[in-house]
Amino acid sequence: MVNQARTPLSVALDSQIGVEGKDIDAFISGRIAGTGSEADTAHGLGRVPSIVIVYAVQKDITTVFDLVEGTHDATNIKVDAETTVTYKIIAF
């Protein structure tokens, strides 16, 4: 799923990375539950993402957790997250 919509995030990034007024491909995931091992999330960009942001949206507040990025490729974003974590991904 490639998000072609002009979001406030993409408009703000346009001016920051010098592509103002141009369309940029972006992927914005839904919530993803950690599996306890590296998981692939298809991004649909057709290339290795230049920027990947992974952030927790829900976790068991009694534990410390890690979100570990793997080596992303032209098909998937790779993230290792514990089972107590739900996260989202933004990629350009």
N, C-alpha and C positions, 0 to 999 in steps of 0.2 A: 504494500500500500504506500504510494507516494502521495504526500499531502501537497496539493498544488495551491491551496488556499493562501491568501495573503493574511497572515496573522500578525498581531502586534509584535510578536517575537521576530518574525521574518522581516518586518519593516524596520525594526530596530537594528537587526543584524545587517541589513542592506547598507545602512549608512556607516556601520562600524567596519565592514570588510570591503567597502568600496564597490558595491554592486547596486547602488541605489538606482531604482527605475528599471532594473532587470529582474526577470523571474529566476528564482533559484529553487532547485529541487530540495525537498526536505521530507524526512520521515519522522512522524510522531506516533509512538506506540500507544496502545492502551495499557492498562495495568498488567504486569507480568509477575507471576508468583515465582519466587526463587525455588530452585530444585535441589540445591545442595551440591550441584556440580555445574560445569560450564554448559550453558544452553545457547542454542542458535536462535536468533530472531531475524527472519527475512525482512529486508528493508526496501527492496524494490528500486533502489537508486541506479542500479546497473553499473556501479563503480564502487571502489573502496571509499567510504565516507571520509571527508576532510576533517570534520568536527563531529565528535560523538559526546553527548552528555547523558549520563546515567544517574538517576537520583531516586532515592527511596521515597515512597508515598505512604507506606504503612509498615510498621514493624512491631514486634513484641517489645514493648518498652523496657522490659526487665533484662534484656540481653544486649551485648555489644555485637555488632555485625560488620561484615565486609561486603562491598560490591567490587568485584575484581574484573576488569576488562581483559578480554583475550585479544588475539590478533584478528581484527575485523577483515572481511574480504568483500568482494564485489557482490556477494549474495547475502551474507549474514553478518549481524553484529553479535559478538560473543561476550557473554557476561556470566560470571560465576557468582551466584548469590545464595545465601543460606535460606533454608526453608521458612525462616521466621520473617522474611523480607518480601514485600511487594514493591516493585519499582517500575519506572517508566524510562523510555529512551527517546532522545531527540537526536537526529543525525542530519548532517548536510554534506 
